Amino acid sequence: MTASPANPHPLPTPLLRIAVMGAGAVGCYFGALLARAGHAVTLIGRQAHVEQVQAHGLRLQTARLDEHVPMAASTAASAVADADVVLFCVKSTDTEDAARQIRPHLAPGALVLTLQNGVDNDERVQAVLGDAHPVAAAVVYVATEMAGPGHVRHHGRGELVIAPSPRSAEVARQFAAAGIATDVSGNVRGALWAKLVINCAYNALSAVSQMPYGRLARAVGVTEVIADVVAECLAVAAADGIELPGDVHAAVRGIATTMPGQLSSTAQDLARGKPSEIDHLNGSVVQRGQAKGVATPVNRALWVMVKLVEAGKAR
């Protein structure tokens, strides 16, 4: 398990000004590591969360430490002003709206990194911001949760893969020095798809069962269902001309051991009665499959099941 270092590494200079748009579990975890390392971090999130951070700092809890990290926090999108880097961490369902909110306030040349589920958020953000602001996709591998307002809990891993941009190499160096393993890759689209496959394999099943990945993988029939989901996803990716890096099957198997205690983000959303991102996970595979003439019955069933649970909780 990768936890934040007890003593951050010395950083290259100058330090960065970083805004986290959508300060949920992912943004808070990476924001906390960067703030511990000396970067000027501002979290942008909900009122109760912001008040806790303003009063006490962000509580960062990992396997190796439990501390409050001082940093700025705001409920206003205008807090991205003067940021060198914006970690764009809103739900995929809110991408366009959040991009419109930050657009008037972005500093010239500020890099917007999309740390989101799904495979097209960077394109959607770029369409809103236009060519005046660089946008780069980031693939996130981390298990985190919000344990309460102002409190992020880390369960495992914590690395990023980001797309090339004029500032990506600099950002990768700064992030790595802050304890965040960060690579720049020319095949981020393939890496996003590889993560999508993992999300499609586990998220919906974890959501409808409310089981963490370790327990889920041991349940009767789950291994076979996951294999069917993965096969459909890979068929759609191949039809779409996407080249997935690495051994996807090994990566899928490894999630249950590297993140055994993690509930999927979809499970966390359903437990809180919040809309999920399932349309951008299994639903996205179903949509692309329809466009390419590839059947995706198992992904469709999981997508419908989560939508039914959402509808029931809404009532």
DOZA-170161 format. One record per residue: residue in three letters; x, y, z of N, C-alpha, C in turn. Coordinates in pm, whole numbers, padded with zeros to 5 digits, always signed. Atoms other than C-alpha are relative to their C-alpha. Example, Ala and Ser with C-alpha at 12.3 -4.5 7.8 and 13.67 -1.06 7.14 Angstrom:
residues 2
ALA+00089-00119+00000+01230-00450+00780+00090+00120+00000SER-00082-00119-00006+01367-00106+00714-00077+00109+00073
END
This chain:
residues 315
MET+00085-00120+00000+00000+00000+00000+00088+00123+00000THR-00076-00123+00006+00129+00344-00087-00066+00104+00088ALA+00052-00107-00084+00080+00607+00182+00086+00122-00016SER-00078-00122+00012+00192+00964+00199+00124-00010+00087PRO-00125+00014-00074+00552+00997+00315-00003+00079+00130ALA-00004-00071-00127+00622+01097+00672+00075+00132-00014ASN-00077-00122+00026+00873+01353+00547+00006+00023-00150PRO-00002-00023+00145+00807+01497+00200+00141+00028-00050HIS-00131-00020+00060+01105+01505-00034+00023+00148-00029PRO-00027-00138+00041+01280+01836-00109-00054+00025-00139LEU+00069-00029+00125+01098+02009-00392+00081+00088-00093PRO-00054-00097+00094+01215+02174-00709-00068+00135+00022THR+00061-00133-00011+01152+02547-00713-00025+00053-00139PRO+00087-00055-00103+00946+02748-00770-00116-00094+00032LEU+00116+00079-00038+00656+02591-00582-00122+00044-00081LEU+00118-00025+00081+00318+02572-00749-00116+00054+00083ARG+00130-00038-00057-00014+02740-00677-00103-00095-00062ILE+00087+00108+00047-00273+02463-00702-00140+00021+00054ALA+00141-00003-00040-00653+02478-00697-00060-00137-00029VAL+00070+00128+00017-00864+02165-00651-00147+00032-00020MET+00140-00026+00031-01198+02209-00827-00079-00129+00018GLY+00073+00122-00033-01431+01955-00670+00077-00078+00104ALA-00087+00056-00104-01263+01875-00339-00067-00119+00067GLY+00043+00126-00057-01382+01519-00290+00119-00081+00043ALA-00104+00085-00055-01176+01220-00185+00129+00006-00081VAL-00121+00000+00083-00937+01220-00482+00071+00134+00009GLY-00062-00132-00003-00875+01594-00490+00058+00033+00136CYS-00050-00030-00135-00837+01618-00113+00127-00079+00030TYR-00120+00080-00028-00584+01333-00098+00122+00060-00069PHE-00115-00055+00070-00357+01472-00367+00029+00143+00044GLY-00021-00135-00050-00413+01828-00246+00074+00001+00132ALA-00066+00005-00130-00306+01727+00103+00149-00032-00014LEU-00141+00033+00021+00017+01567-00020+00077+00121-00053LEU-00067-00117+00058+00099+01875-00224+00014+00113+00102ALA-00008-00103-00104+00019+02110+00065+00105-00036+00104ARG-00102+00043-00096+00236+01903+00302+00140+00030-00052ALA-00131-00022+00062+00520+01951+00056+00032+00148-00021GLY-00028-00142+00007+00487+02329+00063-00069+00077-00110HIS+00072-00070+00106+00272+02407-00241-00121+00074+00060ALA+00116-00077-00043-00005+02667-00203-00126-00062-00060VAL+00116+00076+00048-00321+02456-00230-00129+00064+00052THR+00133-00046-00037-00680+02581-00233-00102-00105-00041LEU+00108+00094+00027-00967+02333-00204-00129+00076-00028ILE+00128-00062+00035-01296+02428-00370-00107-00109+00012GLY+00098+00104-00025-01591+02232-00236-00123+00051+00071ARG+00126-00033-00066-01909+02224-00034+00024+00074+00132GLN-00012-00090-00113-01977+02460+00257+00049-00071+00126ALA-00038+00068-00124-01953+02209+00544+00145-00046-00004HIS-00138+00046+00018-01628+02067+00409+00096+00118+00010VAL-00086-00119+00001-01478+02412+00350+00015+00057+00141GLU-00006-00055-00135-01566+02529+00701+00093-00081+00090GLN-00089+00084-00080-01388+02232+00857+00146+00024-00036VAL-00139-00022+00043-01075+02287+00648+00049+00136+00044GLN-00040-00134-00043-01072+02658+00723+00029+00005+00150ALA-00014-00005-00146-01107+02594+01096+00113-00088+00052HIS-00092+00098-00058-00883+02291+01145+00104-00054-00097GLY-00080+00066+00100-00704+02210+00820-00069-00128-00045LEU+00056+00125+00051-00775+01895+00619+00061-00117+00076ARG-00051+00119-00067-00749+01575+00819+00035-00105-00104LEU-00050+00102+00092-00537+01329+00618+00033-00124+00081GLN-00018+00124-00075-00558+00972+00745+00045-00110-00096THR-00053+00109+00081-00343+00697+00594+00043-00113+00094ALA-00048+00110-00083-00195+00369+00714+00115+00043+00090ARG-00121-00039-00072+00109+00561+00841-00011+00132+00075LEU+00010-00127-00069-00015+00895+00961-00145+00043+00012ASP+00132-00060-00020-00313+01091+01085+00027+00142+00048GLU-00034-00138-00035-00268+01469+01079-00092+00097-00071HIS+00076-00107+00064-00438+01796+00994+00096+00085-00082VAL-00087-00072+00093-00287+01969+00692-00062+00137-00027PRO+00055-00133+00026-00338+02349+00678+00001+00031-00149MET+00008-00047+00138-00454+02484+00343-00122+00089-00013ALA+00113-00088+00025-00694+02735+00193-00118-00082-00052ALA+00120+00068+00048-01053+02639+00112-00106+00105-00030SER+00102-00095+00045-01342+02810-00065-00115-00076-00064THR+00113+00056+00074-01688+02740-00201-00013+00063-00139ALA+00015-00077+00123-01633+02977-00496+00094-00048-00109ALA-00083+00039+00113-01508+02874-00840+00106+00104-00031SER-00097-00107+00024-01328+03208-00856+00131-00023+00074ALA-00122+00029-00074-01072+03062-00613+00107-00066-00087VAL-00103+00051+00092-00896+02909-00917+00089+00112-00051ALA-00078-00113+00050-00767+03258-00997+00144-00009+00048ASP-00144+00001-00027-00386+03273-01011+00060-00140+00018ALA-00056+00135-00013-00349+02893-00991+00084-00034-00121ASP-00082+00052+00109-00070+02742-01197-00059-00129-00055VAL+00059+00130+00037-00246+02404-01198-00134-00013+00069VAL+00131+00030-00057-00612+02317-01147-00021-00150-00008LEU+00039+00141-00003-00688+01961-01036-00152-00003-00011PHE+00143-00003+00032-01030+01917-01195-00058-00135+00040CYS+00039+00127-00064-01198+01653-00977-00150-00015+00019VAL+00145+00011-00016-01573+01702-01016-00049-00131-00061LYS+00062+00117+00062-01807+01415-01104-00014+00023-00150SER+00010-00010+00146-01821+01340-01476-00134+00060-00044THR+00131-00058+00031-02188+01440-01471+00000+00153+00009ASP-00005-00146-00021-02083+01795-01371+00111+00068-00081THR-00120-00051+00068-01793+01842-01613-00022+00133-00069GLU+00020-00124+00076-01932+02107-01847-00036+00117+00091ASP+00042-00108-00089-02097+02308-01570+00118+00053+00080ALA-00115-00044-00077-01781+02318-01358+00102+00072-00088ALA-00093-00067+00092-01567+02409-01660-00047+00141-00031ARG+00053-00136+00025-01798+02702-01734+00021+00089+00122GLN-00018-00080-00122-01768+02815-01371+00142+00052+00013ILE-00139-00044-00020-01388+02830-01371+00054+00081-00117ARG-00055-00063+00121-01341+02963-01726+00031+00148+00016PRO-00033-00144-00008-01365+03338-01643+00115+00032+00094HIS-00096-00029-00107-01117+03305-01357+00138-00061-00021LEU-00128+00068+00020-00835+03093-01500+00109+00098-00042ALA-00114-00081+00039-00494+03255-01523+00050-00046-00137PRO-00057+00041+00129-00330+03258-01868+00105-00110+00019GLY-00097+00108-00006-00140+02935-01921-00021-00101+00111ALA+00026+00097-00107-00289+02758-01619-00035-00136-00060LEU+00027+00135+00049-00292+02382-01675-00116-00059+00078VAL+00113+00068-00062-00621+02205-01607+00021-00150-00018LEU-00017+00146+00002-00567+01837-01516-00132-00065+00040THR+00127+00065-00031-00881+01623-01532+00027-00134+00070LEU-00018+00120-00081-00863+01365-01250-00138-00061+00025GLN+00139+00043-00005-01196+01198-01324-00016-00140-00058ASN+00038+00124+00064-01362+00871-01410-00052+00028-00140GLY+00043-00019+00137-01452+00817-01774+00118+00026-00091VAL-00110-00007+00097-01251+00854-02092+00001+00127-00085ASP+00008-00116+00090-01352+01188-02246-00013+00133+00072ASN+00020-00125-00074-01359+01449-01970+00094+00111-00046ASP-00092-00103+00047-01049+01629-02097-00051+00066-00127GLU+00056-00056+00124-01213+01672-02439-00120+00089+00030ARG+00118-00079-00036-01532+01799-02278+00039+00131+00066VAL-00047-00123-00063-01343+02049-02063+00063+00092-00104GLN-00064-00081+00103-01134+02166-02358-00103+00068-00090ALA+00105-00060+00084-01451+02224-02562-00062+00122+00067VAL+00055-00115-00072-01577+02460-02290+00102+00112+00012LEU-00102-00103-00025-01249+02640-02221+00058+00058-00127GLY-00063-00046+00123-01132+02667-02580+00150-00016+00005ASP-00144+00021+00013-00770+02678-02691+00083+00092+00089ALA-00075-00095-00081-00676+02959-02451+00062-00065+00122HIS-00048+00065-00122-00617+02713-02166+00034-00146-00028PRO-00037+00140+00023-00426+02384-02183-00074-00093+00096VAL+00069+00102-00079-00614+02077-02062+00071-00133-00026ALA-00064+00131+00013-00453+01738-01996-00074-00101+00086ALA+00063+00107-00076-00615+01413-01891+00100-00061+00096ALA-00081+00073-00097-00484+01236-01583-00074-00129+00036VAL+00056+00128-00045-00540+00871-01498+00039-00017+00146VAL-00020+00004-00144-00580+00826-01123-00011-00144+00050TYR+00002+00132-00062-00493+00508-00935+00014+00020+00151VAL-00004-00021-00144-00587+00561-00571-00132-00046+00061ALA+00119+00038-00075-00832+00427-00312-00014+00095+00118THR+00022-00099-00105-00970+00704-00094-00149+00012+00027GLU+00139-00032-00029-01291+00811+00073-00005+00123+00089MET+00023-00108-00095-01430+01114+00252-00067-00062+00122ALA+00053+00056-00123-01480+00999+00611-00089+00098+00074GLY+00081-00105-00058-01661+01323+00691+00050+00133-00051PRO-00048-00131+00045-01634+01697+00624+00140+00027+00054GLY-00136-00032-00040-01269+01795+00628+00084-00119+00037HIS-00071+00122-00041-01152+01433+00662+00008-00096-00117VAL-00020+00095+00109-01004+01221+00382+00079-00119+00052ARG-00064+00124-00044-00906+00857+00440+00055-00072-00122HIS-00069+00066+00110-00656+00677+00216+00006-00150+00025HIS+00001+00145-00015-00686+00300+00155+00108-00070-00082GLY-00102+00067+00078-00422+00229-00108+00039+00075-00126ARG-00059-00055+00122-00205+00330-00402+00003+00152+00005GLY-00006-00146-00001-00176+00691-00514+00085+00058-00111GLU-00083-00047+00110-00016+00737-00856-00086+00059-00112LEU+00065-00068+00112-00100+00944-01164+00075-00028-00129VAL-00057-00003+00135-00042+00915-01538-00066+00117-00070ILE+00057-00119+00061-00086+01245-01722+00042+00011-00146ALA-00026-00019+00143-00102+01342-02087+00103+00111-00020PRO-00095-00108+00030+00166+01559-02250-00071+00135-00015SER+00045-00139+00017+00117+01937-02236+00122+00086+00021PRO-00117-00086-00020+00347+02240-02222+00052-00001+00143ARG-00045-00004-00139+00359+02207-01841+00005-00137+00064SER+00013+00132-00062+00320+01832-01789+00131-00049+00061ALA-00127+00048-00053+00690+01755-01742+00033+00069+00132GLU-00024-00075-00124+00726+02031-01481-00091-00049+00112VAL+00096+00045-00100+00411+01920-01301+00037-00138+00051ALA-00038+00135-00042+00525+01557-01298+00118+00003+00096ARG-00116-00011-00089+00857+01656-01140-00043+00050+00139GLN+00045-00057-00127+00686+01865-00872-00083-00100+00078PHE+00086+00096-00068+00427+01599-00795+00084-00117+00054ALA-00084+00112-00045+00687+01322-00776+00080+00039+00124ALA-00076-00047-00115+00894+01530-00537-00087+00013+00125ALA+00094-00009-00113+00582+01568-00319-00050-00137+00044GLY+00039+00134-00039+00547+01190-00297-00111-00060-00083ILE+00104+00052+00089+00299+01140-00583+00068-00054-00125ALA-00063+00059+00118+00436+00896-00840-00078+00042-00124THR+00069-00059+00115+00356+01067-01171+00081-00025-00126ASP-00062+00024+00130+00434+00960-01527-00073+00081-00106VAL+00059-00064+00117+00376+01148-01853-00002-00104-00112SER+00015+00104+00102+00243+00919-02126-00070+00053-00123GLY+00065-00037+00126+00157+00966-02491-00122-00084-00029ASN+00118+00084+00021-00110+00696-02460-00093+00007+00121VAL+00091-00016-00113-00324+00840-02182-00140-00048-00037ARG+00134+00048+00040-00636+00758-02387-00010-00151+00026GLY+00000+00143-00028-00543+00391-02370-00001-00029+00149ALA-00004+00019-00145-00464+00423-01998-00136+00031+00063LEU+00134-00031-00049-00803+00587-01939-00096-00116-00027TRP+00083+00115+00032-00968+00296-02115+00033-00119+00090ALA-00038+00109-00089-00768+00048-01907-00062+00019+00138LYS+00065-00027-00128-00896+00217-01592-00151-00016-00012LEU+00144+00017+00021-01248+00224-01739-00038-00147+00011VAL+00027+00144-00008-01231-00154-01778-00005-00044+00146ILE-00003+00035-00143-01137-00188-01409-00125+00053+00070ASN+00118-00059-00062-01415+00049-01305-00127-00075-00039CYS+00119+00073+00044-01671-00136-01515-00007-00138+00066ALA-00003+00132-00061-01559-00466-01363-00046+00002+00145TYR+00023+00000-00145-01595-00358-00999-00105+00099+00049ASN+00079-00107-00060-01790-00034-00952-00146-00037+00023ALA+00143+00029-00012-02144-00149-01022-00024-00115+00097LEU+00017+00114-00090-02103-00483-00842+00021+00043+00146SER-00022-00053-00134-01959-00306-00537-00117+00087+00044ALA+00110-00091-00033-02244-00054-00554-00126-00074+00040VAL+00126+00068-00029-02538-00295-00565+00013-00092+00121SER-00021+00088-00115-02383-00523-00300+00045+00077+00124GLN-00062-00079-00107-02225-00243-00089+00114-00077+00066MET-00117+00075-00048-01919-00467-00058+00128+00065-00049PRO-00132-00043+00048-01552-00362-00072+00056-00105-00094TYR-00051+00084+00108-01341-00513-00347+00048-00138+00048GLY-00051+00127-00047-01177-00784-00137-00111-00101+00024ARG+00115+00089-00026-01507-00936-00014-00073-00032-00130LEU+00074+00017+00125-01670-00884-00351+00064-00108-00086ALA-00070+00095+00088-01404-01084-00537-00015-00144+00047ARG+00015+00135-00053-01463-01383-00308-00143-00053-00009ALA+00141+00041+00005-01842-01393-00361-00024-00095-00118VAL+00031+00102+00100-01993-01676-00564-00041+00066-00132GLY+00037-00045+00134-02006-01608-00939+00060+00131-00044VAL-00050-00133+00034-01836-01268-00924+00115-00007-00100THR-00115+00013+00091-01516-01382-01097-00047-00018-00143GLU+00050+00026+00134-01716-01508-01395-00069+00124-00059VAL+00066-00122+00048-01926-01190-01419+00105+00104-00039ILE-00107-00096+00032-01613-00973-01407+00067-00037-00131ALA-00063+00043+00126-01459-01182-01685-00087+00038-00120ASP+00090-00038+00109-01767-01122-01901+00001+00151-00025VAL-00005-00146+00013-01761-00748-01831+00127+00043-00071VAL-00129-00037+00059-01392-00723-01919+00004-00036-00148ALA-00001+00043+00140-01437-00919-02241-00081+00098-00087GLU+00080-00097+00075-01713-00682-02355+00074+00133-00015CYS-00072-00128+00004-01508-00373-02266+00115-00005-00101LEU-00114+00012+00091-01204-00499-02455-00046-00007-00146ALA+00053+00006+00136-01417-00578-02760-00041+00138-00050VAL+00038-00136+00037-01556-00224-02762+00123+00086-00024ALA-00124-00077+00017-01210-00072-02715+00068-00035-00131ALA-00063+00042+00126-01074-00278-03005-00075+00056-00119ALA+00080-00054+00109-01362-00171-03227+00018+00150-00014ASP-00021-00145-00001-01289+00190-03128+00144+00038-00032GLY-00139-00028+00035-00920+00157-03221+00085+00042+00118ILE-00075-00038-00119-00799+00199-02862+00101-00109+00034GLU-00105+00093-00042-00468+00037-02766+00022+00012+00149LEU-00012-00004-00144-00470-00050-02399+00140-00044+00043PRO-00135+00036-00043-00130-00055-02225-00002-00108+00107GLY-00018+00095-00108-00007-00335-02002-00092-00120-00009ASP+00083+00121-00011-00184-00653-01894-00128+00037+00074VAL+00126-00046-00060-00544-00545-01834-00057-00107+00092HIS+00055+00108-00082-00649-00886-01702+00070-00008+00135ALA-00075+00001-00126-00372-00880-01440-00037+00120+00086ALA+00039-00120-00074-00467-00524-01344-00136-00017+00066VAL+00134+00024-00056-00830-00627-01295+00010-00094+00119ARG-00015+00094-00111-00730-00924-01078+00066+00065+00120GLY-00078-00059-00109-00493-00709-00875-00077+00097+00088ILE+00075-00099-00078-00755-00459-00758-00048-00057+00132ALA+00052+00060-00123-00901-00701-00503+00106-00017+00107THR-00109+00015-00098-00559-00741-00339+00065+00133+00035THR-00063-00130-00030-00424-00384-00368-00096+00097+00067MET+00101-00087-00061-00752-00220-00258-00111-00083+00065PRO+00102+00091-00050-00934-00488-00057-00110+00066+00083GLY+00098-00064-00087-01110-00250+00181-00076+00113-00065GLN+00058-00115+00068-01224+00000-00082-00139-00029-00054LEU+00129-00003+00069-01589+00058-00169+00015+00085-00124SER-00010-00078+00123-01626+00181-00524-00063+00138+00019SER+00059-00135-00006-01706+00548-00583-00150-00007-00026THR+00143+00016+00027-02041+00432-00722-00072-00049+00125ALA+00059+00049-00125-02111+00240-00399-00012+00113+00102GLN+00004-00112-00095-02023+00548-00194-00110+00099-00038ASP+00106-00091+00045-02254+00764-00407-00138-00054+00037LEU+00131+00058-00030-02547+00524-00369-00027-00001+00149ALA+00018+00003-00145-02492+00490+00005-00040+00136+00055ARG+00032-00137-00044-02519+00869+00037-00122+00056-00071GLY+00116-00047+00074-02820+00893-00195+00034+00103-00106LYS-00044-00095+00102-02618+01087-00454-00003-00066-00138PRO-00009+00056+00135-02633+01043-00833+00140-00055-00026SER-00130+00060+00027-02355+00816-00955+00049+00038-00140GLU-00059-00022+00132-02126+00828-01258-00018-00121-00091ILE+00012+00126+00073-02253+00497-01393-00022+00022-00149ASP+00017-00029+00143-02354+00660-01725+00134+00017-00070HIS-00132-00023+00058-01985+00739-01778+00092-00120+00022LEU-00077+00123-00022-01868+00389-01676-00061-00110-00086ASN+00063+00106+00079-02067+00081-01782-00092+00059-00107GLY+00087-00065+00099-02313+00314-01956+00076+00049-00121SER-00083-00047+00111-02032+00458-02166+00039-00115-00091VAL-00034+00117+00080-01928+00110-02279-00120-00045-00082VAL+00123+00035+00072-02288+00032-02372-00021+00094-00119GLN+00021-00100+00106-02312+00355-02573+00100-00018-00114ARG-00101+00019+00104-01982+00299-02756-00021-00132-00072GLY+00029+00129+00062-02076-00063-02817-00111+00010-00103GLN+00108-00021+00095-02399+00043-02982+00051+00069-00126ALA-00052-00075+00115-02210+00287-03204+00088-00087-00089LYS-00094+00084+00075-01961+00017-03309-00056-00137-00034GLY+00061+00129+00031-02203-00274-03337+00051-00115+00085VAL-00051+00102-00091-02059-00461-03038-00102-00020+00112ALA+00099+00030-00105-02303-00633-02800+00065+00008+00138THR-00052-00016-00137-02257-00548-02429-00109-00032+00102PRO+00114+00030-00088-02535-00732-02241+00033+00003+00148VAL-00032+00002-00142-02350-00772-01910+00020+00142+00052ASN-00015-00141-00038-02243-00406-01896-00135+00069+00003ARG+00133-00061+00001-02598-00309-01988-00078-00039+00127ALA+00073+00045-00119-02741-00520-01705+00050+00072+00125LEU-00054-00069-00117-02504-00365-01449-00038+00147+00001TRP+00040-00141+00012-02577-00016-01577-00145+00018+00043VAL+00142-00010-00034-02953-00075-01548-00021-00025+00149MET+00016+00030-00142-02920-00225-01199+00034+00121+00086VAL-00037-00119-00078-02738+00082-01067-00102+00111-00020LYS+00101-00103+00024-02989+00314-01233-00128-00029+00079LEU+00117+00037-00077-03271+00120-01065+00019+00031+00148VAL-00027-00032-00139-03107+00153-00724-00006+00150+00021GLU+00007-00147-00009-03062+00527-00786-00144+00047+00003ALA+00140-00043+00009-03428+00562-00883-00076-00035+00129GLY+00066+00038-00124-03540+00370-00574+00036+00091+00115LYS-00042-00089-00108-03334+00589-00342-00058+00140-00020ALA+00057-00132+00026-03463+00903-00515-00145+00006+00047ARG+00138+00003-00047-03820+00795-00435-00007+00002+00152
END
